[in-house]
């Protein structure tokens, strides 16, 4: 069975370690997903947006890792907006258990912030929202 292709959106300046955790989980033997790509660390420009759009259009879903500064991460908001425009499903993962995680500004008010557990992650990747 083919694995779900996932794009990871995260705040490069504050949450790169969280991205590494998700990369590790993608390598589990029972992982239902593979990471196709992740956020681009470049200044946001039209070229950057084209690259991000191409990458996001090529995946099945976008995992948005939310940390304590995600609301100020313009790249994350741009990627969420692209996912919305391209009608690529996305979900928001709470990066830290102690709370304080912020949604990107482009997230819709009804977008839920999900607890990051292996069980939840597998369900979210499978479309459970």
Rosetta blueprint (number, residue, H / E / L):
1 X L
2 X L
3 X L
4 X E
5 X E
6 X E
7 X E
8 X E
9 X E
10 X L
11 X L
12 X L
13 X L
14 X L
15 X L
16 X H
17 X H
18 X H
19 X H
20 X H
21 X H
22 X H
23 X H
24 X H
25 X H
26 X H
27 X L
28 X L
29 X L
30 X L
31 X L
32 X L
33 X E
34 X E
35 X E
36 X E
37 X E
38 X E
39 X L
40 X L
41 X L
42 X L
43 X L
44 X L
45 X L
46 X H
47 X H
48 X H
49 X H
50 X H
51 X H
52 X H
53 X H
54 X H
55 X H
56 X H
57 X H
58 X L
59 X L
60 X L
61 X E
62 X E
63 X E
64 X E
65 X E
66 X E
67 X L
68 X L
69 X L
70 X H
71 X H
72 X H
73 X L
74 X H
75 X H
76 X H
77 X H
78 X H
79 X H
80 X H
81 X H
82 X H
83 X H
84 X H
85 X H
86 X H
87 X L
88 X L
89 X E
90 X E
91 X E
92 X E
93 X E
94 X E
95 X L
96 X L
97 X L
98 X L
99 X L
100 X L
101 X L
102 X L
103 X L
104 X L
105 X L
106 X L
107 X L
108 X L
109 X L
110 X L
111 X L
112 X L
113 X E
114 X E
115 X E
116 X L
117 X L
118 X H
119 X H
120 X H
121 X H
122 X H
123 X H
124 X H
125 X H
126 X L
127 X L
128 X L
129 X L
